Amino acid sequence: MSSLTVNYLGIPMASPVIGASGTVGYGLELADYIDMKKIGALSGKGLAPTPWKGNEGVRVAETTSGMLNCIGLENPGAPWFIEHYLPEVRKLPTAFIANMVGKSVEEYAECARMLTVPGISALEVNISCPNVKEGGAAFGTDPAQAAAVTRAVKDATTLPVIVKLSPNVTDIVSIAKAVEDAGADSISLINTLLGIAIDTRTRRP
């Protein structure tokens, strides 16, 4: 059987399979169910410089064709992760990519500095977060803002930087080009699609 090993951004991986952020926790939750030696890398649940509570109320709703979620990126914060989770994550026989979030360019840079530690192979930058300083528009919907976040993260870390794009735009190519020009080492396609469940009988949500 041929080898599935690859080298991605200088990271030796057993296979090109990467567990997607938001689906694998921090890897520890699935370690008893998946042979981690066959997984190339894990992209952990998003981390911010400080803990985020996430959204209140119902966060998951089942539909006839799947599910909707509005988790709100709840997370314990990068410092707590590094102290309490990372020592165990480092024992897993696969690479770990830290997914990171922020509410301002400065927060993204701060988080990148925090997460540039042994045991983390790369940073995946979620730019679907709202820019609270600029009216709440998501960084990933504007090429200039997406580029600003990318440059700030690149300046704050020595790790490879993967920028995770938002699909909820009219021209994703312009966003991808902007983050590439700003120094992104790779792009991740795509983050969550907006959705709504419609009652076909009442034609209302």
Order of alpha helices (4+ residues) and beta strands (2+ residues): beta-beta-beta-beta-beta-beta-alpha-beta-alpha-beta-alpha-beta-alpha-beta
